[in-house]
């Protein structure tokens, strides 16, 4: 297999204005921040950001005007901010469009995308006003269960244009290893049309001999060497979140 190792500057050009994207990690943990800063510098705009529980990475993209539309279940910076300020301000001012999701429905949708099937059934969201919003958007549909006759919600497969996943180790072919919580990152990689891996360390192909990678090379479009590429979010077990830098960022509103 040919090498997929490219520079950060080359990788950013794989994202186009108007693309739907999803990123690794949650909140203040394992966001692909080196890539996000490069994306902002490149001037990419009108992104459709799709995720379950984003935080700091989304706040940076919102602050610099890169996002046009959101589909998320929640946005959080843990104890730093109950509702992140950029997120709150831009939603209240209608500067970005929001399609509110639920954690269960997002996971169902991204799993369907990862499995290559058109939808995934979900029971628990019946009765929510979100059902009407998603039916209007064409992302959920209420049908009659052909086996029981009861109503059930089908969540349409989520297939982002690009997933950017920060990992502990990767080889040049795209095999990647994540140490610690995976969140939905494996599903994101399998569901997305393009997958950009940013890695703390590039290892020889022999590293994965006899070892199953967290994300297999067959799903990966490009690999970028990005030491400390999650800062100021955390990267288990290498470094904790840089709380002072996050507090400094949150003060710039």
C-alpha positions in Angstrom: 0.0 0.0 0.0 1.3 3.5 -0.9 2.2 6.0 1.8 -0.6 8.4 2.8 1.7 10.6 4.9 1.3 14.2 3.9 1.9 17.6 5.5 -0.7 19.4 7.6 -1.0 22.1 4.9 -1.7 19.5 2.2 -4.2 17.7 4.4 -6.2 20.9 5.0 -6.8 21.2 1.3 -8.8 18.0 1.4 -11.6 19.9 3.1 -13.7 22.1 0.8 -16.0 25.0 1.5 -19.4 23.7 2.4 -18.3 20.2 3.4 -19.9 18.3 6.3 -17.2 17.4 8.9 -16.9 15.5 12.1 -13.9 15.4 14.5 -12.4 13.1 17.1 -12.8 13.3 20.9 -15.4 15.2 23.0 -15.5 18.4 25.0 -11.9 19.2 26.0 -10.4 15.7 25.2 -8.6 14.6 22.0 -9.9 17.2 19.6 -7.7 17.5 16.4 -6.7 21.1 17.3 -3.6 21.4 15.1 -5.8 20.6 12.1 -8.6 22.9 13.2 -6.2 25.8 13.6 -4.8 25.0 10.1 -8.4 24.9 8.8 -9.1 28.4 10.2 -5.8 29.7 8.7 -6.8 28.3 5.3 -10.0 30.2 5.4 -12.4 27.3 4.9 -16.0 28.4 5.4 -19.7 27.2 5.4 -18.9 23.9 7.1 -21.7 21.6 8.2 -20.4 20.4 11.6 -21.8 17.0 12.8 -21.0 15.4 16.1 -22.5 14.2 19.4 -20.6 16.1 22.1 -18.2 18.6 20.7 -16.5 21.3 22.7 -13.3 23.3 22.3 -12.7 22.4 18.7 -16.2 23.6 17.7 -15.8 26.8 19.7 -12.7 27.7 17.8 -14.4 27.0 14.4 -17.4 29.1 15.5 -15.3 32.0 16.7 -13.5 32.3 13.4 -16.7 31.9 11.3 -15.9 28.5 9.7 -19.3 26.9 10.4 -22.7 27.5 8.7 -24.7 24.7 10.2 -24.6 22.4 13.2 -26.1 19.0 14.0 -25.1 18.0 17.5 -26.7 16.5 20.6 -24.8 18.9 23.0 -21.9 21.3 23.2 -19.9 21.4 26.4 -16.6 22.5 27.9 -17.3 20.6 31.2 -16.7 22.9 34.3 -15.3 25.7 32.2 -18.7 26.7 30.7 -22.2 25.1 31.1 -23.0 26.2 27.5 -20.0 27.4 25.5 -20.2 31.2 24.8 -19.6 31.1 21.1 -22.1 28.4 20.7 -24.7 30.2 22.7 -24.1 33.6 21.1 -24.2 32.3 17.5 -27.3 30.2 18.0 -29.2 33.0 19.8 -28.2 35.5 17.1 -29.1 32.9 14.3 -25.6 33.2 12.9 -25.6 29.4 12.4 -28.3 26.9 11.8 -28.8 24.2 14.4 -30.4 20.8 14.1 -30.5 19.5 17.6 -29.9 15.8 17.9 -29.9 13.3 20.8 -26.9 11.1 21.8 -28.7 7.9 21.0 -30.0 9.1 17.6 -26.5 10.4 16.6 -24.9 7.1 17.6 -27.6 5.2 15.6 -27.0 7.4 12.6 -23.2 7.2 12.6 -23.4 3.5 13.2 -25.6 3.1 10.2 -23.1 5.1 8.1 -20.3 2.9 9.4 -22.2 -0.3 8.6 -23.1 0.8 5.1 -26.8 0.6 5.7 -29.4 3.4 5.0 -30.8 3.8 8.5 -30.9 2.5 12.1 -34.1 2.2 14.2 -34.4 4.0 17.6 -37.2 3.7 20.0 -36.6 6.2 22.9 -37.1 9.5 21.1 -40.8 9.0 20.2 -42.8 11.8 21.7 -40.1 14.4 21.5 -40.6 17.6 19.5 -37.2 16.8 17.8 -39.0 14.1 15.8 -40.9 16.8 13.9 -37.8 18.8 13.3 -35.9 15.9 11.9 -38.7 14.6 9.8 -38.8 18.1 8.2 -35.0 17.9 7.7 -35.3 14.4 6.2 -33.0 12.9 8.8 -35.5 10.8 10.8 -38.7 9.1 9.8 -41.5 7.5 11.9 -42.7 4.2 10.6 -44.8 1.2 11.7 -42.6 -1.6 12.9 -43.5 -4.5 10.5 -43.1 -7.1 13.3 -45.0 -5.5 16.2 -47.1 -2.8 14.5 -45.8 -0.2 17.0 -44.3 3.1 15.8 -40.5 3.4 15.7 -38.1 6.1 14.5 -35.6 5.4 11.7 -32.5 7.5 11.8 -31.0 8.1 8.4 -27.3 7.1 8.0 -24.9 9.9 8.8 -22.1 10.1 6.2 -19.9 13.1 6.7 -17.7 14.3 3.9 -14.6 14.4 6.1 -13.7 13.0 9.5 -10.6 14.4 11.2 -9.4 11.9 13.9 -6.4 12.6 16.2 -4.7 9.4 17.4 -1.8 8.3 19.5 0.1 6.4 16.7 -0.3 5.7 13.0 1.8 4.2 10.3 2.3 5.8 6.9 -0.4 3.6 5.3 -3.1 4.9 7.7 -3.4 2.1 10.4 -4.0 4.0 13.6 -4.1 3.4 17.3 -6.1 5.2 19.9 -5.2 4.7 23.6 -8.0 5.3 26.1 -11.6 6.3 25.3 -12.6 5.8 21.7 -15.9 7.8 21.9 -17.6 7.4 18.4 -14.3 7.8 16.5 -14.2 4.4 14.9 -17.7 4.8 13.6 -16.9 8.3 12.3 -13.9 6.9 10.4 -15.9 4.1 8.9 -18.8 6.3 8.0 -17.0 9.3 6.4 -16.1 9.7 2.7 -12.7 11.0 3.6 -10.7 10.3 6.8 -7.7 12.5 7.8 -5.6 11.0 10.6 -3.4 13.3 12.7 -1.0 11.4 14.9 1.2 12.1 17.8 3.7 9.5 16.6 4.4 7.9 13.2 5.4 4.3 13.7 6.8 1.7 11.2 4.4 -0.6 9.5 5.8 -3.4 11.6 4.3 -1.9 14.8 0.9 -3.3 13.7 2.1 -6.8 12.8 0.0 -9.1 14.9 -1.9 -6.2 16.4 -5.3 -5.0 15.3 -5.3 -1.2 14.7 -8.1 0.9 16.2 -8.8 2.3 12.7 -7.8 0.3 9.7 -5.8 1.8 6.8 -8.5 0.9 4.3 -10.7 3.8 5.7 -8.0 6.4 5.8 -7.4 9.0 3.1 -4.4 10.9 4.6 -2.0 10.8 7.6 -0.4 13.8 9.2 2.4 13.8 11.8 1.1 16.2 14.5 2.9 15.9 17.8 0.9 17.6 20.6 -1.8 17.9 17.9 -4.7 17.9 20.4 -3.4 20.8 22.6 -4.9 22.6 24.4 -7.3 19.6 24.8 -6.0 16.5 26.4 -4.4 13.5 24.9 -4.5 10.4 27.1 -2.0 9.3 28.4 0.5 11.9 27.0 -0.8 15.2 28.4 -3.8 16.7 30.2 -5.9 19.6 28.9 -4.1 23.0 29.2 -6.6 24.6 31.4 -4.9 28.0 31.4 -5.0 28.2 27.6 -8.6 27.2 27.6 -9.5 29.8 30.2 -7.5 32.4 28.2 -9.5 31.6 25.1 -12.8 31.8 26.9 -11.9 35.2 28.1 -11.7 36.6 24.6 -15.3 37.2 23.9 
